[in-house]
Amino acid sequence: MRRRDLVFYIPVAVAGGFFLWFGVRTYNLRFRPRPGVGEPTWKGGPKVAVARRGELAVWQAKPFEYPLPLGPLKAFLLRLPEPVLGGLSLGEEHYLALSRICTHQGCTVNYVPDPEAASILYNFRYERPFLGCPCHFGAFDPLLGGKAVYGPPRYPLPRLRLEAEGDTLYATGHEVPLRPMEGS
């Protein structure tokens, strides 16, 4: 190999490496299957009043904090139009509590009630409200139990156990592992 051949081969190798990286990245972000949610394994915790029954309309979310030894866990209580695995159903009312800590890198996710605005803000078009991470534009579907449906997050948001006593809804524990704090 002559020295002048390196002027050709080095840029070709760099460009080839870039396109290989780009292809793998695209596959991982868009096409690689993400784990679904199953029946949760609960870890008990303190009993915290979250909301009163009937306080939320369908597709409405209420933020709250759940005390943990590591510090308070930011979470959402959502009222959904249908039952969800790991949620609480009381007659025609269906609730789900999810952690607001993104399983990708620990950013705080937001409730995105308007799918049209989300298509602009998150570059992601979805048919119903979802939870979106503003750091890397990940999306989680509450009707699928917090499953990651778009972007870099691989794992679903951890669920919090809900119980009803009279007209009050309580959070009484969380799903394990509590990602990203407890790893995989």
Secondary structure, DSSP 8 states (H G I E B T S, - for coil): --HHHHHHHHHHHHHHHHHHHHHHHHIIIIIS------S--EEEEEEEEEEETT-S-TTEEEEEEE--TTS-EEEEEEEESS--TTSEEETTEEEEEEE-B-TTT--B-EEE--HHHHHHHSS---SS-EEEETTTTEEEEGGGTSEEEESS--S---EEEEEEETTEEEEEEEESS-TTTT--
